[in-house]
Amino acid sequence: MPILLIGGCAARAWQRDRAAKQFCESLIPHVERVRAQSGQYPAQADPTWWAGQSVPSLIRTERFYIIRGSSFSFWFQNDSWVFDNVWEFDSASRSWFSYDANYEKK
């Protein structure tokens, strides 16, 4: 029985991660359109980008989009995972990577 419970929790956590990633990826054309028009990435996410969409529970719309120099990132945290509970999309590499929220970058 514990295996089923753990497996079910992991499956649910994975589904939540997937929904959050898909939501973020759906916003990339909006971000790129602003960059094409203004020459730089927008300083913050614009709520009109997701108007009419449901926002996944892992996304905190006030703090999921970050500018890093000449690139941007999306990130969210899923505390259903014990380790590697933060996902971040890096626009430079066009890929997702995960790390632990308690990890200190040095």
C-alpha positions in Angstrom: 0.0 0.0 0.0 2.8 2.6 0.8 4.2 2.1 -2.8 0.8 3.0 -4.3 0.5 6.1 -2.1 4.1 7.3 -3.0 3.6 6.4 -6.6 0.3 8.3 -6.7 1.8 11.4 -5.0 4.8 11.3 -7.4 2.4 11.1 -10.4 0.4 14.0 -9.2 3.5 16.1 -8.6 4.8 15.2 -12.1 1.5 16.3 -13.6 1.6 19.6 -11.7 5.2 20.2 -12.9 4.1 19.4 -16.5 1.2 21.8 -16.4 3.3 24.6 -15.0 6.0 24.0 -17.7 3.5 24.0 -20.5 1.9 27.2 -19.2 5.3 28.9 -19.1 6.3 27.7 -22.5 3.0 29.0 -23.9 4.1 32.5 -22.9 7.4 32.4 -24.8 5.9 33.8 -28.1 4.6 36.8 -26.1 8.0 37.5 -24.5 9.8 37.1 -27.8 7.2 39.5 -29.5 8.0 42.2 -27.0 11.7 41.7 -27.5 11.3 41.9 -31.3 9.3 45.2 -30.9 11.4 46.9 -28.2 14.8 45.3 -28.6 14.8 44.0 -25.1 12.9 41.4 -23.0 10.0 42.8 -21.0 10.9 43.8 -17.4 7.9 41.8 -16.0 5.3 39.4 -17.2 2.1 40.9 -18.6 -1.1 39.4 -17.3 -2.7 39.8 -20.7 -0.4 37.0 -21.9 -2.5 34.5 -20.0 -5.9 36.1 -20.1 -8.5 33.5 -20.5 -6.2 30.7 -19.5 -6.3 29.0 -16.1 -3.0 29.5 -14.3 -1.6 26.3 -12.9 -1.4 26.1 -9.1 2.4 26.1 -9.0 2.7 29.4 -10.8 2.9 32.5 -8.7 2.2 35.1 -11.4 3.8 37.9 -9.4 7.2 36.2 -9.3 7.6 33.4 -12.0 9.3 35.5 -14.7 12.8 36.8 -14.3 15.2 38.9 -16.5 18.8 37.8 -16.3 20.9 40.2 -18.4 20.2 39.3 -22.0 18.0 36.4 -21.3 14.9 35.5 -19.3 13.8 32.7 -17.1 10.6 31.2 -15.8 10.6 29.3 -12.5 8.3 27.6 -10.0 8.6 25.5 -6.9 6.8 22.2 -6.2 7.2 21.2 -2.6 5.7 17.8 -3.3 9.2 16.8 -4.2 11.7 16.3 -1.3 14.8 17.2 -3.5 15.1 19.2 -6.7 11.8 21.0 -6.0 12.5 24.1 -8.1 12.2 24.1 -11.9 13.7 26.9 -14.0 13.5 27.5 -17.7 16.6 29.2 -19.2 15.9 31.1 -22.4 19.5 31.0 -23.5 19.6 27.2 -23.6 15.8 26.8 -24.2 15.7 24.1 -21.6 14.4 23.3 -18.1 16.6 22.3 -15.2 15.8 21.6 -11.6 17.5 22.2 -8.3 16.8 22.1 -4.6 15.2 25.2 -3.1 17.8 25.0 -0.3 20.7 24.9 -2.6 23.1 27.8 -2.2 24.8 29.0 -5.4 28.4 29.9 -4.7 
